[in-house]
Amino acid sequence: MRYKIVVDSCCDLTPEMRKWDNLEAVPLTLQIGDYIIPDDENFDQDDFIARMKANNGSAKSACPAPDAFKKAYEGEYDAVFALTITDKLSGTYNSALQGKMLYEEEYNDNKKIYVFNSLATSGIETIIAREIKKLGDDGKDFDEIVSYIDDYIINHTGLYFCLDSLNALKQNGRLFALAAGLLEKINLKLVCKAKDGNISPSGKDLTINRALVKMAKLIAQELEDKDLSDKTLIITHVCCEERAKFVASKIAEKAIFGNVEILRASGLNSLYASDGGIIVSYNF
């Protein structure tokens, strides 16, 4: 089966994934005032965060148009597997579905297209995309891959995050503005978990380091007694690699993953996690 994987730019691509010849990333659009850029391979995290700081931490994003996904689905493939950020936080999933409809209206072929809702973002998309590729390269058929990955997303992936600032989430309506404003006033650092595609608060503390330790303990408790020797932990950061390494070391005290990776966040994830933000993604 000739297949292609289409992701949105919320997927934090590794250098290895950028070399895949059957992967395409459809970029979201990022905006700070009059400064507008695509969230693509040219994204400069340091420059973008500096611009956000100069603009009082304010920035916006826009999902890709359906036509962008339609074009990504084109090509000599028997199947296309698309993967997007959770539909609870972005219109990208619906745009990918509409792109599928546009493709099927224009082309009368037998290509099969399926759009996965990652129910998360960031390293979760990275992990899922790799799993799709493994199944495809192993010769699994379209329906087997769809069934397996749908279950995998719900039952075998997890994501937590801890942010130094809630400003971008608050300004873009991703948290209740009043609640976020109150947390900022009393200088609390929030630990959140991705749950059913939504953001679920899981803990808080007065300092970022204490909140990160608390997050590491929550992850370790969730994974207690699980064999993680062939599993992956991805820690995505926004301009804070040493902080990411600190989190990795704290998780490793209780949960030993076979593969640990530290990545810079993509543009969309950098926007919402903001300077100093940490996103932890894993499979189990």
N, C-alpha and C positions, 0 to 999 in steps of 0.2 A: 504493500500500500504506500503510495506516494503521499506524504502528508506534510502539512505546514502548521507551525504554531504561531499564533498572533497574540501578542500581549499588549496591554496599554503601558504607558510610561511610568505607571506606579510600580511596576516590576523592577526591582533593583538588580540589574543585569551584572553578572560577573564577567571578567575578561574572557573566560572560556565560553560563556554563552554568546558573547558578541561574535564569536567565530562560527557559530552554527549557520549552515547555509539554508536552513528551513525555518528560521525565526525572523519575525518582523515585529518591531515595536511601533505602535501608533501613538504619537505624542499628544498629551494634553497641552493646553496653552497656559502660560503663567504671566501675570501682570502685576507690576508695581507702578502705580501712577500711569504715566505715559510709556513706560518701558514694558514692552510685550515681547515674549520669546516663546518658542516651542520647547517643550520638555523633552529634548532629544539628546543624542550622544555628545552634543557640544555644550551641555549644561555645565556651568561653572558654579559649584556650590559656594565657594568662598565669596565670589563676587555677588551672587544673588543674596546671600545672607547679609552682606555689607549694605546692599541697597535696601533690604528690608529694614535694617536698623536705622538707616537714614530716613526712612519713611514711617517712623514710629511703629515698626513691626507689622505694618499693613501690607497685605498682598492678596491677590485673587487668582482663581484658576477657572478654566473653562474646559469642558469635556470635548473630545473630538467629535466632528460631525459624522453622521452615519455614512456619508460617502467615503470618508477616510478609511473606515473599516471595510466597506464594499471593495475598494481598490486593493486593500491588503489581502482580501480573500481570493483575488484573481491569481491566475497562474496554472501551470500544468500539475495539478495535484488531485488526488482522489478524495482527500479529506482535509478539512481545516479545523483546528481546535483553537478557539479564541478564549482568552482569559482576561478578566478585568477586576478592578477594585470593587469592593462590596457595593451593591446597589443602594445601600442605606446611606452612603456618604457621597455618592456621585451619580450623575446621569450617564456615566460611561457604559455601564452594562446595557442599559436600554439603547444607547446609541449603537453598540455592537450588534444587538438583536435587530435593530432597524437596518443596519448595514447588510445583515444576512438576508432580510426581505428584499432589499434593493438588488442584491446580487441575484437572487433567485428569480426576480422579475425580469432582469435583463438577460440572463444566461439560461438557456434551456439545456443544461448538462446534468450529469449524474453526481456532481460533487456533493459530498456530505459536509455540512458545517454545523458545529455545535459551539455554543457560547457558555463557558463556565463562569459562574459567579464565585469569586474566591472567598467571599464573606469576610475579607480582610484587605490587606494591601502589602506593600513592601516585600520583605523576605518570604512571606507566605506564597506570593506569586512566583518568586524564584524557585521555591521548593516544588510547587505544583508543576511549573513548566518543565522542570527536570524530570519529574515523575512521568509526565506525558511523553517526553522524548524517550525515556527508558522503555515504556510500554510500546511505543511506536517502533523503535529500533528492534525490539524483541519480536515483532511480527504480530502483535495483538490486533484484532480487527476493530473497526470503528465503534461498534456497540459495546465491546468489552472495555475499551478505553473509557468511554463515556460513563458506563456503570461504575467502574472502579474509581475513577477520579471524583465523581459526585459523592461517593461514600468517603473517599480519602479526605476531601475538603472538610466534611462535617465531623468525622470521627478520628482523624489522625493528624491534625495540624493545630497549632496554638500560637497566639500572639499576645504579647504584653507591650506596653510602652510607658515611659516616664519622661515627662517634659519639664524643662527648666522654666518655660513660659507657656501660658495658656492663651496668650493674646490672639494668635492667628486662628486657633480653633474657635474662640469666642467671636471674633469679628466675622467669621465665615459661617456662623450658625451651627457649628458641629458640636457645641456644648451649649447648655442653657446659659445665656449671657449672664443672668443674675448669679447663678451658681459659680460660674467661672470667675466673675468679678469679685465675689466674696472670697473665694479661695486665694486670689491674687492679693487681696487686701490684707489677709492674715498670713500671707507668704507661705502657704502650704504647697508642697509638691505632690502631685497626684499620680498614683499608679493606676493604670487602666488596662482592661483586657478586652480583646475582640470576642464578642459573644453573639452568635446568630446574626452576624453582620453589623451589629451595633457596637457602640462604646459602652463598656460597663465599668464604673469605678470599682477598684479592688482594694485600695489602700491609700494612705497619705502620710506625710511626715513633714517636719519643719525644714529639713535641709535636703538638697538633692542627693547627697551621698547616702543618707539614711534611707531615703525613699528607694534608691537603687538597690540597696541591700535588702530592703523589704520585698521588692519585686523579685529579686533572685531567690529568696526563700519561698515565695509563693509559687514560682515556677518549679523549684525543686520538690515542694510538697505535692504538686500536681503530678509530677513524674515519678514519684517514689515507687520503687520496686519494678520499674520498667527497664527492659534491656534497651539501652540507647547506643549500643556499640556500632550499629550501622545507620544511625540517625544523624540528622544535621541540625545544628544550632547556628542561626544567622543573627548577628547583632549589627544593626544598621544605625549609623550615627550621623548627626549634623554638626560638622566642625568640632568633633570631640573624640578623636580616636582613642586617647588614653582612658577616657571615661568608659568607652566601649570595652576596652581590654579589662578594666576593673570589673565590669559586670560579668564578663566571661569568666574571670577568675572566681568570682563569688558563686556563680552557678556551678562551676566545676567542683566546688567543695562538696556538693551533694548529688549532682547529676552529671555523669560522664558521657558526653556525646562522642561518637566516633569521628565526627567532622565538625569543626568550629570555624566559622568565617566571619570576618569583620568587613563590612562594606560601607561606603559612603551612600547616603540616601539619594534617591532620584530627586528631580525638581519638585514634584508634587508633594512627596514625603518630606522634603526639606522645608517646604512652605508651611505645612501644618505642624510638623514636629518642632520647627524653629531652632535657633541656635542652642546647642547643648542637648538637644533631644535624642533619646535612645529608643529604638524599636527592637524588640526581641521576638524572633520568629523561629519555630521549630516543628519538626514532625516527631511522631512517637508511635 
